[in-house]
């Protein structure tokens, strides 16, 4: 098994897919915006990745290469988990204070990273980032710092994942000033897109089934809370003053199949 590279993605705290290995995990993503009447506020992006599905996939692949049939045994899975945990220990988490300082040198005017966290809980990697903004319309310009690939020169081709929704956590946000109202829309962030694009071909459908099992518990949520009066919205529910949108793996499959464009964030506020 290749050792995961934790450093070249999302302030070195998340995971990159190599050219020969799919790193599949169960994602839990939440984007949160607190909007003031003057359209300034704070935004938070949190991502958790549970690598238990990856352990299952890699153990099954190893058994198949060895000519074994049937499901992995408990002993095999326990050994694979321990090996994965041992490898994760060899990649220490970054100094987030220095990463915040680095990020703020590259943030657009009016945007500041206030906090960043990264921690490991067993097979789970958890990261969180908090920003302040003076105008919500600038939030989609936020781009996370990226490390260059080994041997990559300045000005050369970008590293893995560049331009994805993970590198730009609010890339899909669109703010339209309508005079008396303001319309905010956003497409759902799908963290599995990179994984699916770089997955090896699946002629027998086994990889498709493995990915299905890896992502079936995925959750993506978007929260907007504001002092402004809500005129209309398509949120799935309310949580106190916050409007909440949530998507599961089945929702993303539906959007991919039908091209549905009405399943994203949409809210209109009175100014």
C-alpha positions in Angstrom: 0.0 0.0 0.0 1.3 3.4 -0.9 1.7 5.8 2.0 -0.8 8.6 1.9 0.6 12.1 1.2 -1.1 14.5 3.6 0.8 17.6 2.7 -0.1 18.7 -0.8 -3.7 19.4 -0.2 -5.9 21.8 1.8 -3.2 23.3 3.9 -1.5 19.8 4.2 -4.3 18.5 6.3 -6.4 16.5 3.8 -5.6 13.9 1.2 -4.5 13.8 -2.4 -5.2 11.0 -4.9 -2.1 9.6 -6.5 -1.9 8.3 -10.1 -2.0 4.7 -9.0 -4.2 4.7 -5.9 -7.7 5.9 -5.1 -7.9 7.3 -1.6 -11.6 6.8 -0.9 -13.2 8.0 2.3 -16.5 9.0 3.7 -16.8 12.7 3.6 -18.6 15.1 6.0 -18.5 18.7 4.7 -20.1 21.8 6.1 -20.1 25.3 4.8 -21.5 28.0 7.1 -22.0 31.8 6.5 -23.1 34.3 9.1 -24.2 37.4 7.2 -24.7 40.9 8.7 -26.9 43.6 7.3 -24.0 45.4 5.7 -23.2 42.2 3.8 -20.0 41.5 5.8 -19.7 38.5 8.1 -17.9 35.3 8.7 -17.6 32.0 6.9 -16.6 28.6 8.0 -15.6 25.5 6.1 -15.3 22.1 7.8 -14.3 18.8 6.3 -14.0 15.4 7.9 -12.8 12.2 6.1 -13.2 8.8 7.5 -10.8 6.4 5.9 -12.5 3.2 7.1 -13.9 2.6 3.6 -10.4 2.9 2.2 -9.2 0.2 4.6 -12.0 -2.1 3.3 -11.2 -1.4 -0.3 -7.5 -1.9 0.0 -7.9 -5.1 2.0 -10.3 -6.5 -0.6 -7.9 -5.5 -3.5 -5.0 -7.1 -1.7 -6.9 -10.3 -1.2 -7.9 -10.4 -4.9 -4.3 -9.9 -6.0 -3.4 -12.9 -3.8 -6.0 -15.0 -5.5 -8.3 -15.2 -2.4 -12.0 -15.1 -2.6 -14.7 -14.1 -0.1 -14.9 -11.1 2.3 -11.9 -10.0 4.3 -11.6 -11.5 7.8 -11.7 -9.5 11.0 -8.0 -10.2 11.5 -7.1 -9.0 8.1 -9.1 -5.8 8.5 -7.6 -5.2 12.0 -4.1 -5.6 10.6 -4.9 -3.2 7.7 -6.3 -0.6 10.0 -3.3 -0.7 12.3 -0.9 -0.5 9.3 -2.8 2.5 8.0 -2.7 4.2 11.5 1.0 3.6 11.7 1.6 5.2 8.3 -0.5 8.2 9.3 1.7 8.7 12.3 4.7 9.2 9.9 3.0 12.3 8.5 2.6 14.8 11.3 -0.1 17.5 11.1 1.1 21.0 10.1 1.7 24.0 12.3 -1.6 25.7 11.7 -0.5 29.1 13.0 2.2 29.3 10.3 -0.4 28.1 7.7 -2.8 30.9 8.7 -0.1 33.5 8.2 0.8 31.9 4.9 -2.8 31.9 3.8 -3.5 35.5 4.7 -0.6 36.7 2.5 -2.6 35.3 -0.5 -6.2 36.2 0.5 -8.1 38.7 -1.6 -8.5 42.2 -0.1 -11.3 42.2 2.5 -10.9 38.5 3.3 -8.9 37.2 6.3 -8.4 33.7 7.6 -9.2 33.9 11.3 -8.6 30.3 12.4 -7.6 26.9 11.1 -7.6 23.5 12.8 -6.5 20.0 11.8 -6.6 16.9 13.9 -6.7 13.1 13.6 -9.1 10.9 15.5 -8.3 7.3 14.7 -9.0 6.8 11.0 -10.6 10.2 10.7 -9.0 13.4 9.5 -10.8 16.6 10.6 -10.1 20.1 9.3 -11.7 23.5 9.8 -11.2 27.0 8.5 -12.8 30.3 9.5 -12.8 33.5 7.5 -14.0 37.0 7.9 -15.2 39.0 4.8 -16.2 42.7 4.3 -18.5 41.8 1.3 -20.1 38.4 0.8 -19.6 38.8 -3.0 -15.8 38.3 -2.5 -16.1 35.0 -0.7 -16.0 32.9 -3.8 -12.4 34.2 -4.4 -11.1 32.4 -1.4 -8.4 29.9 -2.5 -6.5 27.6 -0.1 -2.7 27.6 -0.2 -1.2 24.8 -2.3 2.2 23.1 -2.0 4.1 22.5 -5.2 4.8 19.0 -6.3 8.3 17.7 -5.8 10.5 19.2 -8.5 7.9 21.6 -9.6 9.2 25.0 -10.5 7.5 28.3 -9.8 5.2 29.2 -12.7 5.0 25.6 -13.8 1.8 23.4 -13.9 -0.3 23.4 -10.7 -0.3 20.5 -8.4 -3.1 17.9 -7.9 -6.6 19.3 -7.2 -6.0 22.8 -8.4 -9.2 24.6 -9.3 -11.5 22.1 -7.5 -14.2 23.0 -5.1 -12.0 21.8 -2.2 -9.2 24.2 -3.2 -11.8 26.9 -3.5 -14.4 26.1 -0.8 -16.9 28.8 -1.8 -16.2 28.8 -5.5 -19.9 28.1 -6.4 -21.2 31.1 -4.5 -23.0 33.8 -6.6 -24.4 37.0 -5.1 -26.7 39.2 -7.1 -27.7 42.7 -6.0 -31.3 43.2 -7.1 -31.8 46.6 -5.6 -34.3 46.1 -2.9 -33.2 42.4 -2.4 -30.1 40.3 -2.7 -30.1 36.8 -4.2 -27.6 34.3 -3.0 -27.1 31.0 -4.9 -24.5 28.3 -4.7 -24.0 24.8 -6.3 -23.4 22.0 -3.8 -19.7 21.2 -3.3 -19.0 17.6 -4.3 -15.8 16.4 -2.6 -15.8 13.1 -4.6 -15.3 14.6 -8.0 -11.5 14.3 -7.9 -11.6 10.8 -6.6 -14.0 9.7 -9.3 -11.9 11.3 -12.1 -8.7 9.6 -10.9 -10.1 6.2 -10.1 -8.8 3.3 -12.2 -11.1 2.0 -15.0 -13.7 -0.5 -13.8 -14.4 -3.0 -16.5 -16.1 -5.5 -14.2 -17.9 -2.9 -12.1 -16.1 -3.8 -8.9 -14.5 -0.4 -8.4 -17.9 1.3 -9.0 -19.4 -0.9 -6.2 -16.5 -0.1 -3.9 -16.9 3.6 -4.5 -20.6 3.3 -3.9 -19.9 1.7 -0.5 -17.2 4.3 0.3 -19.5 7.3 -0.4 -22.9 6.1 0.6 -22.7 7.8 4.0 -21.4 11.1 2.6 -22.9 14.3 3.9 -22.6 17.8 2.6 -24.3 20.7 4.3 -24.6 24.5 3.7 -25.8 26.9 6.4 -26.7 30.6 6.1 -27.7 32.7 9.0 -28.4 36.4 8.6 -29.9 39.5 10.3 -31.6 40.3 7.0 -35.2 39.4 6.4 -35.7 36.2 4.3 -38.0 36.8 1.3 -37.8 33.2 -0.1 -35.6 30.2 0.0 -35.3 26.5 -1.0 -33.5 25.3 2.2 -34.4 21.8 3.4 -34.9 22.9 6.9 -34.3 25.6 9.5 -32.1 25.3 12.6 -33.0 28.3 14.8 -32.2 31.4 12.6 -30.1 29.4 10.2 -31.3 28.0 6.8 -29.8 24.6 6.2 -29.3 22.6 2.9 -28.1 19.0 3.0 -27.1 16.6 0.3 -26.3 12.9 0.4 -24.5 10.6 -2.1 -27.9 9.8 -3.7 -28.5 13.5 -4.3 -25.2 13.9 -6.2 -25.9 10.9 -8.3 -29.3 12.3 -9.2 -27.8 15.6 -10.2 -25.2 13.9 -12.3 -27.7 11.8 -14.1 -30.4 14.3 -14.7 -28.4 17.5 -14.8 -30.7 19.0 -12.1 -29.9 22.6 -11.3 -32.6 23.3 -8.7 -31.0 21.3 -5.9 -28.4 24.0 -5.0 -28.6 26.8 -2.5 -31.0 29.6 -3.2 -32.1 32.4 -0.8 -33.4 35.9 -1.4 -33.0 38.5 1.4 -34.6 41.9 1.8 -31.9 44.6 2.1 
